[in-house]
Amino acid sequence: MFIALTMCPASVYQMMRGSIVVITALMSMAFLGRKQYRHHWTGIVLIVLGVVLVGLVSTFSPKAGDEPPTVGSEWLGILLLIIS
């Protein structure tokens, strides 16, 4: 996670960490056998859409500053965040 933090802005890092809710819901279904109701699935879908939107906007928007990181390194940072 900390390597990914060096590859993307802190705001994107925090938003991408919001995907932990989705992972927790999937793990509770798989290992604990809990049922997710309609309002749970609605929340999970909204979180996934938000994470995807933040990831896309952060990689395709123009950067302000002297030397922005390359798009490939930011994609790698986002990928590392999702894996971690």
N, CA, C and O atoms as a GROMACS GRO file, in nm:
protein
  336
    1MET      N    1   0.082  -0.119   0.000
    1MET     CA    2   0.000   0.000   0.000
    1MET      C    3   0.087   0.125   0.000
    1MET      O    4   0.052   0.225  -0.064
    2PHE      N    5   0.197   0.122   0.070
    2PHE     CA    6   0.279   0.242   0.079
    2PHE      C    7   0.356   0.267  -0.050
    2PHE      O    8   0.385   0.383  -0.083
    3ILE      N    9   0.390   0.162  -0.123
    3ILE     CA   10   0.451   0.181  -0.253
    3ILE      C   11   0.350   0.244  -0.348
    3ILE      O   12   0.385   0.332  -0.427
    4ALA      N   13   0.225   0.201  -0.340
    4ALA     CA   14   0.120   0.259  -0.424
    4ALA      C   15   0.098   0.406  -0.388
    4ALA      O   16   0.064   0.487  -0.475
    5LEU      N   17   0.116   0.440  -0.262
    5LEU     CA   18   0.099   0.580  -0.219
    5LEU      C   19   0.202   0.670  -0.285
    5LEU      O   20   0.174   0.787  -0.311
    6THR      N   21   0.321   0.618  -0.312
    6THR     CA   22   0.423   0.700  -0.378
    6THR      C   23   0.395   0.717  -0.527
    6THR      O   24   0.453   0.805  -0.591
    7MET      N   25   0.308   0.633  -0.583
    7MET     CA   26   0.281   0.638  -0.726
    7MET      C   27   0.155   0.714  -0.763
    7MET      O   28   0.132   0.741  -0.881
    8CYS      N   29   0.073   0.750  -0.667
    8CYS     CA   30  -0.049   0.824  -0.698
    8CYS      C   31  -0.074   0.927  -0.588
    8CYS      O   32  -0.018   0.916  -0.478
    9PRO      N   33  -0.156   1.027  -0.616
    9PRO     CA   34  -0.183   1.131  -0.515
    9PRO      C   35  -0.253   1.072  -0.392
    9PRO      O   36  -0.319   0.969  -0.399
   10ALA      N   37  -0.237   1.141  -0.280
   10ALA     CA   38  -0.294   1.092  -0.154
   10ALA      C   39  -0.447   1.088  -0.159
   10ALA      O   40  -0.507   0.999  -0.098
   11SER      N   41  -0.508   1.181  -0.229
   11SER     CA   42  -0.655   1.182  -0.237
   11SER      C   43  -0.706   1.060  -0.313
   11SER      O   44  -0.807   1.001  -0.275
   12VAL      N   45  -0.636   1.022  -0.419
   12VAL     CA   46  -0.676   0.903  -0.494
   12VAL      C   47  -0.651   0.779  -0.409
   12VAL      O   48  -0.731   0.685  -0.411
   13TYR      N   49  -0.542   0.777  -0.336
   13TYR     CA   50  -0.510   0.666  -0.247
   13TYR      C   51  -0.624   0.643  -0.147
   13TYR      O   52  -0.668   0.530  -0.126
   14GLN      N   53  -0.671   0.751  -0.085
   14GLN     CA   54  -0.777   0.737   0.016
   14GLN      C   55  -0.908   0.692  -0.047
   14GLN      O   56  -0.979   0.610   0.012
   15MET      N   57  -0.940   0.743  -0.164
   15MET     CA   58  -1.064   0.702  -0.230
   15MET      C   59  -1.057   0.556  -0.273
   15MET      O   60  -1.156   0.484  -0.263
   16MET      N   61  -0.942   0.513  -0.322
   16MET     CA   62  -0.929   0.374  -0.366
   16MET      C   63  -0.933   0.277  -0.247
   16MET      O   64  -0.972   0.162  -0.263
   17ARG      N   65  -0.893   0.323  -0.132
   17ARG     CA   66  -0.901   0.238  -0.013
   17ARG      C   67  -1.046   0.214   0.029
   17ARG      O   68  -1.073   0.127   0.111
   18GLY      N   69  -1.138   0.291  -0.027
   18GLY     CA   70  -1.279   0.268   0.000
   18GLY      C   71  -1.329   0.135  -0.055
   18GLY      O   72  -1.437   0.089  -0.017
   19SER      N   73  -1.252   0.075  -0.143
   19SER     CA   74  -1.291  -0.054  -0.199
   19SER      C   75  -1.281  -0.166  -0.096
   19SER      O   76  -1.324  -0.278  -0.123
   20ILE      N   77  -1.226  -0.139   0.020
   20ILE     CA   78  -1.217  -0.239   0.126
   20ILE      C   79  -1.357  -0.284   0.170
   20ILE      O   80  -1.373  -0.396   0.218
   21VAL      N   81  -1.457  -0.198   0.154
   21VAL     CA   82  -1.595  -0.234   0.188
   21VAL      C   83  -1.644  -0.345   0.097
   21VAL      O   84  -1.711  -0.438   0.142
   22VAL      N   85  -1.612  -0.336  -0.031
   22VAL     CA   86  -1.653  -0.437  -0.128
   22VAL      C   87  -1.586  -0.570  -0.096
   22VAL      O   88  -1.650  -0.675  -0.098
   23ILE      N   89  -1.459  -0.566  -0.066
   23ILE     CA   90  -1.385  -0.688  -0.035
   23ILE      C   91  -1.438  -0.752   0.092
   23ILE      O   92  -1.450  -0.875   0.100
   24THR      N   93  -1.470  -0.671   0.191
   24THR     CA   94  -1.525  -0.723   0.316
   24THR      C   95  -1.660  -0.788   0.294
   24THR      O   96  -1.688  -0.893   0.352
   25ALA      N   97  -1.745  -0.728   0.211
   25ALA     CA   98  -1.876  -0.786   0.182
   25ALA      C   99  -1.862  -0.920   0.110
   25ALA      O  100  -1.933  -1.015   0.141
   26LEU      N  101  -1.770  -0.926   0.014
   26LEU     CA  102  -1.751  -1.052  -0.059
   26LEU      C  103  -1.693  -1.161   0.032
   26LEU      O  104  -1.732  -1.277   0.022
   27MET      N  105  -1.601  -1.123   0.119
   27MET     CA  106  -1.544  -1.221   0.212
   27MET      C  107  -1.648  -1.269   0.313
   27MET      O  108  -1.647  -1.387   0.350
   28SER      N  109  -1.735  -1.181   0.358
   28SER     CA  110  -1.838  -1.224   0.454
   28SER      C  111  -1.938  -1.318   0.389
   28SER      O  112  -1.992  -1.407   0.456
   29MET      N  113  -1.962  -1.300   0.260
   29MET     CA  114  -2.050  -1.394   0.189
   29MET      C  115  -1.981  -1.529   0.170
   29MET      O  116  -2.042  -1.634   0.189
   30ALA      N  117  -1.853  -1.524   0.133
   30ALA     CA  118  -1.782  -1.649   0.102
   30ALA      C  119  -1.752  -1.731   0.227
   30ALA      O  120  -1.774  -1.852   0.228
   31PHE      N  121  -1.701  -1.667   0.331
   31PHE     CA  122  -1.653  -1.743   0.446
   31PHE      C  123  -1.754  -1.753   0.561
   31PHE      O  124  -1.755  -1.853   0.634
   32LEU      N  125  -1.838  -1.653   0.576
   32LEU     CA  126  -1.934  -1.656   0.686
   32LEU      C  127  -2.074  -1.695   0.642
   32LEU      O  128  -2.161  -1.723   0.724
   33GLY      N  129  -2.096  -1.698   0.510
   33GLY     CA  130  -2.227  -1.738   0.458
   33GLY      C  131  -2.335  -1.634   0.480
   33GLY      O  132  -2.453  -1.668   0.482
   34ARG      N  133  -2.297  -1.511   0.496
   34ARG     CA  134  -2.397  -1.406   0.518
   34ARG      C  135  -2.464  -1.366   0.388
   34ARG      O  136  -2.404  -1.368   0.281
   35LYS      N  137  -2.590  -1.330   0.400
   35LYS     CA  138  -2.666  -1.288   0.284
   35LYS      C  139  -2.660  -1.135   0.272
   35LYS      O  140  -2.674  -1.064   0.372
   36GLN      N  141  -2.638  -1.088   0.152
   36GLN     CA  142  -2.638  -0.944   0.125
   36GLN      C  143  -2.775  -0.906   0.069
   36GLN      O  144  -2.822  -0.966  -0.028
   37TYR      N  145  -2.837  -0.808   0.128
   37TYR     CA  146  -2.970  -0.764   0.084
   37TYR      C  147  -2.957  -0.657  -0.022
   37TYR      O  148  -2.847  -0.612  -0.056
   38ARG      N  149  -3.072  -0.616  -0.074
   38ARG     CA  150  -3.074  -0.521  -0.185
   38ARG      C  151  -3.003  -0.391  -0.152
   38ARG      O  152  -2.932  -0.337  -0.236
   39HIS      N  153  -3.020  -0.339  -0.032
   39HIS     CA  154  -2.955  -0.213   0.005
   39HIS      C  155  -2.803  -0.232   0.019
   39HIS      O  156  -2.727  -0.138  -0.003
   40HIS      N  157  -2.760  -0.353   0.055
   40HIS     CA  158  -2.616  -0.380   0.059
   40HIS      C  159  -2.559  -0.379  -0.083
   40HIS      O  160  -2.455  -0.317  -0.108
   41TRP      N  161  -2.627  -0.447  -0.175
   41TRP     CA  162  -2.579  -0.451  -0.313
   41TRP      C  163  -2.581  -0.313  -0.377
   41TRP      O  164  -2.494  -0.280  -0.458
   42THR      N  165  -2.680  -0.232  -0.343
   42THR     CA  166  -2.685  -0.096  -0.395
   42THR      C  167  -2.563  -0.017  -0.348
   42THR      O  168  -2.501   0.055  -0.426
   43GLY      N  169  -2.530  -0.030  -0.221
   43GLY     CA  170  -2.412   0.038  -0.168
   43GLY      C  171  -2.283  -0.012  -0.231
   43GLY      O  172  -2.194   0.067  -0.261
   44ILE      N  173  -2.274  -0.143  -0.252
   44ILE     CA  174  -2.153  -0.200  -0.313
   44ILE      C  175  -2.138  -0.150  -0.456
   44ILE      O  176  -2.028  -0.113  -0.498
   45VAL      N  177  -2.247  -0.147  -0.532
   45VAL     CA  178  -2.241  -0.098  -0.670
   45VAL      C  179  -2.201   0.050  -0.674
   45VAL      O  180  -2.121   0.090  -0.758
   46LEU      N  181  -2.254   0.130  -0.584
   46LEU     CA  182  -2.218   0.272  -0.580
   46LEU      C  183  -2.070   0.290  -0.544
   46LEU      O  184  -2.003   0.376  -0.600
   47ILE      N  185  -2.020   0.210  -0.453
   47ILE     CA  186  -1.878   0.218  -0.417
   47ILE      C  187  -1.790   0.180  -0.535
   47ILE      O  188  -1.691   0.247  -0.563
   48VAL      N  189  -1.826   0.072  -0.604
   48VAL     CA  190  -1.748   0.029  -0.720
   48VAL      C  191  -1.749   0.136  -0.828
   48VAL      O  192  -1.645   0.166  -0.887
   49LEU      N  193  -1.865   0.195  -0.855
   49LEU     CA  194  -1.872   0.303  -0.954
   49LEU      C  195  -1.787   0.423  -0.913
   49LEU      O  196  -1.719   0.482  -0.997
   50GLY      N  197  -1.790   0.459  -0.786
   50GLY     CA  198  -1.710   0.570  -0.738
   50GLY      C  199  -1.561   0.544  -0.749
   50GLY      O  200  -1.485   0.632  -0.788
   51VAL      N  201  -1.519   0.422  -0.714
   51VAL     CA  202  -1.377   0.386  -0.722
   51VAL      C  203  -1.330   0.386  -0.867
   51VAL      O  204  -1.221   0.434  -0.897
   52VAL      N  205  -1.412   0.331  -0.956
   52VAL     CA  206  -1.376   0.330  -1.098
   52VAL      C  207  -1.368   0.472  -1.152
   52VAL      O  208  -1.275   0.505  -1.226
   53LEU      N  209  -1.464   0.555  -1.116
   53LEU     CA  210  -1.465   0.694  -1.163
   53LEU      C  211  -1.342   0.770  -1.113
   53LEU      O  212  -1.280   0.843  -1.190
   54VAL      N  213  -1.307   0.754  -0.986
   54VAL     CA  214  -1.190   0.822  -0.931
   54VAL      C  215  -1.063   0.773  -0.998
   54VAL      O  216  -0.973   0.852  -1.029
   55GLY      N  217  -1.054   0.643  -1.021
   55GLY     CA  218  -0.936   0.588  -1.086
   55GLY      C  219  -0.919   0.638  -1.229
   55GLY      O  220  -0.809   0.671  -1.271
   56LEU      N  221  -1.029   0.643  -1.304
   56LEU     CA  222  -1.021   0.690  -1.442
   56LEU      C  223  -0.989   0.839  -1.450
   56LEU      O  224  -0.906   0.881  -1.530
   57VAL      N  225  -1.055   0.918  -1.367
   57VAL     CA  226  -1.032   1.063  -1.370
   57VAL      C  227  -0.889   1.095  -1.328
   57VAL      O  228  -0.827   1.185  -1.384
   58SER      N  229  -0.838   1.023  -1.230
   58SER     CA  230  -0.703   1.054  -1.183
   58SER      C  231  -0.597   1.020  -1.287
   58SER      O  232  -0.493   1.085  -1.293
   59THR      N  233  -0.621   0.920  -1.368
   59THR     CA  234  -0.520   0.882  -1.467
   59THR      C  235  -0.531   0.961  -1.596
   59THR      O  236  -0.430   0.979  -1.665
   60PHE      N  237  -0.649   1.009  -1.631
   60PHE     CA  238  -0.667   1.078  -1.759
   60PHE      C  239  -0.674   1.229  -1.748
   60PHE      O  240  -0.676   1.297  -1.851
   61SER      N  241  -0.676   1.284  -1.628
   61SER     CA  242  -0.684   1.430  -1.615
   61SER      C  243  -0.544   1.490  -1.624
   61SER      O  244  -0.446   1.426  -1.584
   62PRO      N  245  -0.532   1.612  -1.676
   62PRO     CA  246  -0.400   1.676  -1.682
   62PRO      C  247  -0.351   1.709  -1.541
   62PRO      O  248  -0.430   1.746  -1.454
   63LYS      N  249  -0.223   1.697  -1.521
   63LYS     CA  250  -0.163   1.720  -1.390
   63LYS      C  251  -0.106   1.862  -1.380
   63LYS      O  252  -0.056   1.916  -1.479
   64ALA      N  253  -0.116   1.919  -1.264
   64ALA     CA  254  -0.055   2.049  -1.238
   64ALA      C  255   0.075   2.027  -1.164
   64ALA      O  256   0.078   1.953  -1.066
   65GLY      N  257   0.181   2.088  -1.207
   65GLY     CA  258   0.309   2.071  -1.140
   65GLY      C  259   0.422   2.064  -1.241
   65GLY      O  260   0.399   2.070  -1.362
   66ASP      N  261   0.542   2.051  -1.190
   66ASP     CA  262   0.659   2.050  -1.277
   66ASP      C  263   0.670   1.920  -1.355
   66ASP      O  264   0.663   1.921  -1.478
   67GLU      N  265   0.688   1.808  -1.285
   67GLU     CA  266   0.704   1.681  -1.352
   67GLU      C  267   0.603   1.582  -1.298
   67GLU      O  268   0.624   1.523  -1.192
   68PRO      N  269   0.493   1.561  -1.370
   68PRO     CA  270   0.393   1.465  -1.322
   68PRO      C  271   0.443   1.322  -1.342
   68PRO      O  272   0.522   1.296  -1.433
   69PRO      N  273   0.396   1.231  -1.258
   69PRO     CA  274   0.433   1.091  -1.281
   69PRO      C  275   0.369   1.042  -1.410
   69PRO      O  276   0.267   1.095  -1.454
   70THR      N  277   0.428   0.942  -1.470
   70THR     CA  278   0.373   0.890  -1.594
   70THR      C  279   0.242   0.819  -1.567
   70THR      O  280   0.214   0.774  -1.456
   71VAL      N  281   0.161   0.808  -1.673
   71VAL     CA  282   0.031   0.743  -1.658
   71VAL      C  283   0.050   0.597  -1.620
   71VAL      O  284  -0.030   0.543  -1.543
   72GLY      N  285   0.151   0.532  -1.672
   72GLY     CA  286   0.175   0.392  -1.640
   72GLY      C  287   0.203   0.370  -1.493
   72GLY      O  288   0.157   0.272  -1.435
   73SER      N  289   0.279   0.461  -1.431
   73SER     CA  290   0.308   0.443  -1.289
   73SER      C  291   0.184   0.468  -1.203
   73SER      O  292   0.168   0.406  -1.098
   74GLU      N  293   0.098   0.558  -1.247
   74GLU     CA  294  -0.024   0.582  -1.171
   74GLU      C  295  -0.119   0.462  -1.183
   74GLU      O  296  -0.185   0.424  -1.086
   75TRP      N  297  -0.126   0.403  -1.301
   75TRP     CA  298  -0.205   0.281  -1.317
   75TRP      C  299  -0.149   0.169  -1.230
   75TRP      O  300  -0.225   0.092  -1.170
   76LEU      N  301  -0.017   0.159  -1.224
   76LEU     CA  302   0.045   0.058  -1.140
   76LEU      C  303   0.014   0.083  -0.992
   76LEU      O  304  -0.012  -0.011  -0.918
   77GLY      N  305   0.015   0.209  -0.950
   77GLY     CA  306  -0.020   0.244  -0.814
   77GLY      C  307  -0.163   0.205  -0.780
   77GLY      O  308  -0.190   0.153  -0.671
   78ILE      N  309  -0.256   0.232  -0.872
   78ILE     CA  310  -0.396   0.196  -0.850
   78ILE      C  311  -0.411   0.045  -0.846
   78ILE      O  312  -0.486  -0.008  -0.763
   79LEU      N  313  -0.342  -0.025  -0.934
   79LEU     CA  314  -0.347  -0.171  -0.934
   79LEU      C  315  -0.293  -0.229  -0.804
   79LEU      O  316  -0.349  -0.324  -0.750
   80LEU      N  317  -0.184  -0.172  -0.754
   80LEU     CA  318  -0.128  -0.218  -0.626
   80LEU      C  319  -0.225  -0.193  -0.511
   80LEU      O  320  -0.235  -0.274  -0.418
   81LEU      N  321  -0.296  -0.081  -0.516
   81LEU     CA  322  -0.395  -0.053  -0.412
   81LEU      C  323  -0.508  -0.154  -0.412
   81LEU      O  324  -0.552  -0.200  -0.307
   82ILE      N  325  -0.555  -0.188  -0.530
   82ILE     CA  326  -0.664  -0.285  -0.540
   82ILE      C  327  -0.619  -0.423  -0.493
   82ILE      O  328  -0.694  -0.493  -0.426
   83ILE      N  329  -0.498  -0.460  -0.528
   83ILE     CA  330  -0.447  -0.590  -0.486
   83ILE      C  331  -0.426  -0.596  -0.335
   83ILE      O  332  -0.452  -0.698  -0.271
   84SER      N  333  -0.377  -0.485  -0.279
   84SER     CA  334  -0.349  -0.486  -0.136
   84SER      C  335  -0.478  -0.477  -0.057
   84SER      O  336  -0.475  -0.476   0.066
   0.00000   0.00000   0.00000
